[in-house]
Amino acid sequence: MTMKETETPDTEMAATLFRSLADPNRLAIVKHLMLSEHRVADLVGHLGLAQSTVSAHVRGLRDSGLLTARVRGRATFYSLAEPELTTNLLAAADDLLVATGEVPVICEPEVEAP
């Protein structure tokens, strides 16, 4: 089987989804959004990353269909497009890590300070 034979629309869509979750910062963003919707400024404060970095990650997650946006005045609030399915996917990843002898930490959302 050559690489061309593996490049189908189905595998490309799945690869895009998994690439969107393949970065620790994007996973951290998803974990924060498991708790509630956030603005980019909120995520910058939580993660300690540059605004441009967070914006780029949010844009990538949104482009992959994982996030939705709600505009209120001049602010844009981001949330998970499919919170239950995203939680299930991350829980399955945790289960796979356990099965392979790794310590899972993906599915537990970050606890925000009051």
Rosetta constraint file for C-alpha pairs under 8 A:
AtomPair CA 1 CA 5 HARMONIC 6.30 0.50
AtomPair CA 1 CA 6 HARMONIC 7.63 0.50
AtomPair CA 2 CA 6 HARMONIC 6.97 0.50
AtomPair CA 3 CA 7 HARMONIC 6.58 0.50
AtomPair CA 6 CA 11 HARMONIC 7.24 0.50
AtomPair CA 7 CA 11 HARMONIC 6.27 0.50
AtomPair CA 7 CA 12 HARMONIC 6.42 0.50
AtomPair CA 8 CA 12 HARMONIC 6.05 0.50
AtomPair CA 9 CA 13 HARMONIC 6.14 0.50
AtomPair CA 10 CA 14 HARMONIC 6.31 0.50
AtomPair CA 11 CA 15 HARMONIC 5.93 0.50
AtomPair CA 12 CA 16 HARMONIC 6.10 0.50
AtomPair CA 13 CA 17 HARMONIC 6.34 0.50
AtomPair CA 14 CA 18 HARMONIC 6.26 0.50
AtomPair CA 15 CA 19 HARMONIC 5.94 0.50
AtomPair CA 16 CA 20 HARMONIC 6.17 0.50
AtomPair CA 16 CA 64 HARMONIC 6.82 0.50
AtomPair CA 17 CA 21 HARMONIC 6.75 0.50
AtomPair CA 17 CA 64 HARMONIC 6.12 0.50
AtomPair CA 18 CA 22 HARMONIC 6.09 0.50
AtomPair CA 19 CA 23 HARMONIC 7.63 0.50
AtomPair CA 20 CA 26 HARMONIC 7.24 0.50
AtomPair CA 20 CA 60 HARMONIC 6.65 0.50
AtomPair CA 20 CA 61 HARMONIC 5.98 0.50
AtomPair CA 20 CA 64 HARMONIC 6.77 0.50
AtomPair CA 21 CA 26 HARMONIC 6.08 0.50
AtomPair CA 21 CA 27 HARMONIC 5.84 0.50
AtomPair CA 21 CA 61 HARMONIC 8.00 0.50
AtomPair CA 22 CA 26 HARMONIC 7.46 0.50
AtomPair CA 22 CA 27 HARMONIC 7.46 0.50
AtomPair CA 23 CA 27 HARMONIC 6.31 0.50
AtomPair CA 24 CA 28 HARMONIC 6.13 0.50
AtomPair CA 25 CA 29 HARMONIC 6.25 0.50
AtomPair CA 25 CA 57 HARMONIC 7.62 0.50
AtomPair CA 26 CA 30 HARMONIC 6.23 0.50
AtomPair CA 26 CA 57 HARMONIC 5.96 0.50
AtomPair CA 26 CA 58 HARMONIC 7.56 0.50
AtomPair CA 26 CA 61 HARMONIC 7.47 0.50
AtomPair CA 27 CA 31 HARMONIC 6.13 0.50
AtomPair CA 27 CA 106 HARMONIC 7.65 0.50
AtomPair CA 28 CA 32 HARMONIC 6.28 0.50
AtomPair CA 28 CA 47 HARMONIC 7.72 0.50
AtomPair CA 28 CA 110 HARMONIC 7.76 0.50
AtomPair CA 29 CA 33 HARMONIC 6.22 0.50
AtomPair CA 29 CA 43 HARMONIC 6.98 0.50
AtomPair CA 29 CA 58 HARMONIC 7.79 0.50
AtomPair CA 30 CA 34 HARMONIC 6.20 0.50
AtomPair CA 30 CA 80 HARMONIC 7.38 0.50
AtomPair CA 31 CA 35 HARMONIC 7.16 0.50
AtomPair CA 31 CA 106 HARMONIC 7.87 0.50
AtomPair CA 31 CA 107 HARMONIC 7.33 0.50
AtomPair CA 31 CA 108 HARMONIC 7.16 0.50
AtomPair CA 31 CA 109 HARMONIC 4.56 0.50
AtomPair CA 31 CA 110 HARMONIC 5.91 0.50
AtomPair CA 32 CA 36 HARMONIC 6.98 0.50
AtomPair CA 32 CA 38 HARMONIC 7.92 0.50
AtomPair CA 32 CA 43 HARMONIC 7.73 0.50
AtomPair CA 32 CA 109 HARMONIC 6.14 0.50
AtomPair CA 32 CA 110 HARMONIC 5.82 0.50
AtomPair CA 33 CA 37 HARMONIC 5.48 0.50
AtomPair CA 33 CA 38 HARMONIC 6.63 0.50
AtomPair CA 33 CA 78 HARMONIC 7.59 0.50
AtomPair CA 33 CA 79 HARMONIC 5.68 0.50
AtomPair CA 33 CA 80 HARMONIC 6.23 0.50
AtomPair CA 34 CA 79 HARMONIC 7.90 0.50
AtomPair CA 34 CA 80 HARMONIC 7.03 0.50
AtomPair CA 34 CA 83 HARMONIC 6.68 0.50
AtomPair CA 34 CA 87 HARMONIC 7.62 0.50
AtomPair CA 34 CA 109 HARMONIC 6.10 0.50
AtomPair CA 35 CA 109 HARMONIC 6.61 0.50
AtomPair CA 35 CA 110 HARMONIC 7.81 0.50
AtomPair CA 36 CA 79 HARMONIC 6.86 0.50
AtomPair CA 37 CA 77 HARMONIC 5.97 0.50
AtomPair CA 37 CA 78 HARMONIC 5.29 0.50
AtomPair CA 37 CA 79 HARMONIC 4.53 0.50
AtomPair CA 37 CA 80 HARMONIC 7.69 0.50
AtomPair CA 38 CA 42 HARMONIC 5.82 0.50
AtomPair CA 38 CA 43 HARMONIC 6.60 0.50
AtomPair CA 38 CA 77 HARMONIC 5.22 0.50
AtomPair CA 38 CA 78 HARMONIC 5.35 0.50
AtomPair CA 38 CA 79 HARMONIC 6.76 0.50
AtomPair CA 39 CA 43 HARMONIC 6.50 0.50
AtomPair CA 39 CA 75 HARMONIC 7.08 0.50
AtomPair CA 39 CA 76 HARMONIC 5.87 0.50
AtomPair CA 39 CA 77 HARMONIC 4.63 0.50
AtomPair CA 39 CA 78 HARMONIC 6.03 0.50
AtomPair CA 40 CA 44 HARMONIC 6.14 0.50
AtomPair CA 40 CA 51 HARMONIC 7.10 0.50
AtomPair CA 40 CA 54 HARMONIC 6.56 0.50
AtomPair CA 40 CA 55 HARMONIC 6.40 0.50
AtomPair CA 40 CA 58 HARMONIC 7.82 0.50
AtomPair CA 40 CA 76 HARMONIC 7.83 0.50
AtomPair CA 40 CA 77 HARMONIC 7.67 0.50
AtomPair CA 40 CA 78 HARMONIC 7.86 0.50
AtomPair CA 41 CA 45 HARMONIC 6.36 0.50
AtomPair CA 41 CA 51 HARMONIC 7.02 0.50
AtomPair CA 42 CA 46 HARMONIC 6.33 0.50
AtomPair CA 43 CA 47 HARMONIC 5.87 0.50
AtomPair CA 43 CA 48 HARMONIC 7.98 0.50
AtomPair CA 43 CA 54 HARMONIC 7.11 0.50
AtomPair CA 44 CA 48 HARMONIC 5.42 0.50
AtomPair CA 44 CA 49 HARMONIC 5.43 0.50
AtomPair CA 44 CA 50 HARMONIC 6.45 0.50
AtomPair CA 44 CA 51 HARMONIC 5.87 0.50
AtomPair CA 44 CA 54 HARMONIC 6.48 0.50
AtomPair CA 45 CA 49 HARMONIC 7.69 0.50
AtomPair CA 46 CA 112 HARMONIC 7.88 0.50
AtomPair CA 49 CA 53 HARMONIC 6.47 0.50
AtomPair CA 49 CA 54 HARMONIC 6.54 0.50
AtomPair CA 50 CA 54 HARMONIC 6.39 0.50
AtomPair CA 51 CA 55 HARMONIC 6.01 0.50
AtomPair CA 52 CA 56 HARMONIC 6.12 0.50
AtomPair CA 53 CA 57 HARMONIC 6.29 0.50
AtomPair CA 54 CA 58 HARMONIC 6.04 0.50
AtomPair CA 55 CA 59 HARMONIC 6.01 0.50
AtomPair CA 56 CA 60 HARMONIC 6.25 0.50
AtomPair CA 57 CA 61 HARMONIC 6.21 0.50
AtomPair CA 58 CA 62 HARMONIC 5.99 0.50
AtomPair CA 58 CA 67 HARMONIC 7.77 0.50
AtomPair CA 59 CA 63 HARMONIC 5.97 0.50
AtomPair CA 60 CA 64 HARMONIC 6.22 0.50
AtomPair CA 61 CA 65 HARMONIC 6.53 0.50
AtomPair CA 61 CA 66 HARMONIC 5.45 0.50
AtomPair CA 61 CA 67 HARMONIC 5.93 0.50
AtomPair CA 62 CA 66 HARMONIC 5.54 0.50
AtomPair CA 62 CA 67 HARMONIC 4.49 0.50
AtomPair CA 62 CA 68 HARMONIC 6.30 0.50
AtomPair CA 63 CA 67 HARMONIC 7.90 0.50
AtomPair CA 65 CA 81 HARMONIC 6.99 0.50
AtomPair CA 66 CA 80 HARMONIC 5.89 0.50
AtomPair CA 66 CA 81 HARMONIC 5.34 0.50
AtomPair CA 66 CA 82 HARMONIC 6.97 0.50
AtomPair CA 66 CA 86 HARMONIC 7.94 0.50
AtomPair CA 67 CA 78 HARMONIC 6.43 0.50
AtomPair CA 67 CA 79 HARMONIC 5.53 0.50
AtomPair CA 67 CA 80 HARMONIC 4.53 0.50
AtomPair CA 67 CA 81 HARMONIC 4.72 0.50
AtomPair CA 67 CA 82 HARMONIC 7.90 0.50
AtomPair CA 68 CA 78 HARMONIC 5.69 0.50
AtomPair CA 68 CA 79 HARMONIC 5.50 0.50
AtomPair CA 68 CA 80 HARMONIC 6.15 0.50
AtomPair CA 68 CA 81 HARMONIC 5.20 0.50
AtomPair CA 69 CA 76 HARMONIC 6.29 0.50
AtomPair CA 69 CA 77 HARMONIC 5.56 0.50
AtomPair CA 69 CA 78 HARMONIC 4.59 0.50
AtomPair CA 69 CA 79 HARMONIC 6.51 0.50
AtomPair CA 70 CA 76 HARMONIC 5.58 0.50
AtomPair CA 70 CA 77 HARMONIC 5.08 0.50
AtomPair CA 70 CA 78 HARMONIC 6.41 0.50
AtomPair CA 71 CA 75 HARMONIC 5.80 0.50
AtomPair CA 71 CA 76 HARMONIC 4.38 0.50
AtomPair CA 71 CA 77 HARMONIC 6.22 0.50
AtomPair CA 72 CA 76 HARMONIC 6.18 0.50
AtomPair CA 72 CA 77 HARMONIC 7.56 0.50
AtomPair CA 80 CA 86 HARMONIC 7.67 0.50
AtomPair CA 82 CA 86 HARMONIC 6.00 0.50
AtomPair CA 83 CA 87 HARMONIC 6.05 0.50
AtomPair CA 84 CA 88 HARMONIC 6.12 0.50
AtomPair CA 85 CA 89 HARMONIC 6.10 0.50
AtomPair CA 86 CA 90 HARMONIC 6.24 0.50
AtomPair CA 87 CA 91 HARMONIC 6.02 0.50
AtomPair CA 87 CA 107 HARMONIC 6.52 0.50
AtomPair CA 88 CA 92 HARMONIC 6.10 0.50
AtomPair CA 89 CA 93 HARMONIC 6.30 0.50
AtomPair CA 90 CA 94 HARMONIC 6.22 0.50
AtomPair CA 90 CA 106 HARMONIC 6.05 0.50
AtomPair CA 90 CA 107 HARMONIC 5.00 0.50
AtomPair CA 91 CA 95 HARMONIC 6.24 0.50
AtomPair CA 91 CA 106 HARMONIC 7.35 0.50
AtomPair CA 91 CA 107 HARMONIC 5.26 0.50
AtomPair CA 92 CA 96 HARMONIC 6.19 0.50
AtomPair CA 93 CA 97 HARMONIC 6.18 0.50
AtomPair CA 93 CA 104 HARMONIC 7.99 0.50
AtomPair CA 93 CA 106 HARMONIC 7.37 0.50
AtomPair CA 93 CA 107 HARMONIC 7.98 0.50
AtomPair CA 94 CA 98 HARMONIC 6.23 0.50
AtomPair CA 94 CA 103 HARMONIC 7.95 0.50
AtomPair CA 94 CA 104 HARMONIC 4.80 0.50
AtomPair CA 94 CA 105 HARMONIC 6.79 0.50
AtomPair CA 94 CA 106 HARMONIC 6.14 0.50
AtomPair CA 94 CA 107 HARMONIC 6.59 0.50
AtomPair CA 95 CA 99 HARMONIC 6.17 0.50
AtomPair CA 95 CA 104 HARMONIC 7.45 0.50
AtomPair CA 96 CA 100 HARMONIC 6.24 0.50
AtomPair CA 97 CA 101 HARMONIC 6.21 0.50
AtomPair CA 97 CA 102 HARMONIC 4.84 0.50
AtomPair CA 97 CA 103 HARMONIC 6.43 0.50
AtomPair CA 97 CA 104 HARMONIC 5.80 0.50
AtomPair CA 98 CA 102 HARMONIC 5.24 0.50
AtomPair CA 98 CA 103 HARMONIC 6.07 0.50
AtomPair CA 98 CA 104 HARMONIC 6.26 0.50
